[in-house]
Amino acid sequence: MNGTRLPVPENKQRILVLGIGNILWADEGFGVRAVEEFHRRYVVADNVTILDGGTQGLYLVSYLEQADCLIVFDAIDFALPPGELKLMRDAEVPKFAGAKKISYIRPAFRRS
């Protein structure tokens, strides 16, 4: 990620397809693997950016600010049957804050 501006063709929205997750932790990097496969299978227009966000957290803010439309792939424990997909849109998105998130960023150090 180099912080460059997303390209914007005339009269088209900037779309960010973002995969997040930790490939070394419980969710096996679901979001990361999903966007990798998406990138392998599909050719996208210049106004679409496919990004492996990994566990970058706040470092992704500049990409989010530039996007007009955001599609996020991540694994969250909603206590649904294994493998069941849950699609959330618009105002539904904040509702997942109470769910058990299974992506995890391991701290680099511990405070005493």
N, C-alpha and C positions, 0 to 999 in steps of 0.2 A: 504494500500500500504506500503510495507516494504522495497522496493528498492532491493529485491533479483533478481538475474540474471535469465532471462528467460531460460528454458531448451532448449537444441538444440540437437535433435537426429542427428545421423551421416548423412551427405549429405542432410539435410533438412533446408529450410529457417525458420527463426523465424518470425511468423506471429502474429501481434497484431491487435485484433478487439477492437476498442476503441469507447465507447459511451460517448459523452459529452453533457452537458446541465444542466439546473437548474430546478428541479422538482417543484420549488415554483414560477417560473416566466413564461413569455409568451409562451415559447415553451413546457411547461409542461414536460421538461426533455426528449424530444423525443429520443435523442441519448442514454441516460441512460436506458429508457424503452425498446428501441430496443435491446440493448445488454443483458438486463435481459431476454427478451423473447428468444433471440438466444441461450442463455445459458441453458434455460429450455428445449428447443426443440432439441438441437443437442449435440452429443458427439463429441468432437474434439480431434485430435492427440496431443501428448505432445509438439509439436512445435508451437501450437496455444495458445495464451493467450487472454482471454476475459476479458476486464477491464472496469469497471464503472469509468470513469474519472471525472464525475460530473462537478464541476467548479474548478478543481485543477490547471488549467493553467500550470505555469512553473514547478510545482511539477511532471508533467508527462514527463519531458524531459528525464530522465534516461530510462524510458520505450521506448520512441521513439528512442533513440540512440541505443538500443539493438535490435530493430526490423529490419528485412530485408524487410518486407512487412507490410504495414499499411492500415487498413480499418477503416474509421472513420464514425460514425453515428452522425449527428448533424442537427439542424433545422436552416436554413438560409432563409431569405426572398428574393426570387428571383422575386417576383411579379408574380408568376405562380398561376394557379388555386389551391385552397386549396386541400391538399393531394397529389399533383403531385410530383413524385420523380425525382430528378435530379442527375444523376451519373456523377462524374468528375474523370478523370484519369490523372496521370502523369503531363504534362505541363499545363493542364487545371486548376489544383488545385489553383494556385495563382490568377487566374482570379476572384475568388469569393471575394477577399478583398474589392471590391467596393460595394458588396451587403450589404443589411441591415441585420446585425446579430441580432438574437433575443434571443440568450442565453445571460445572464447577470449575472455579479457578483456584488452584492450589496456591496459597500464599508463599512468597519467596522467603520470608523470614517470620519469626514469631517474636512478639513482644513479651517481656517478662512481667 
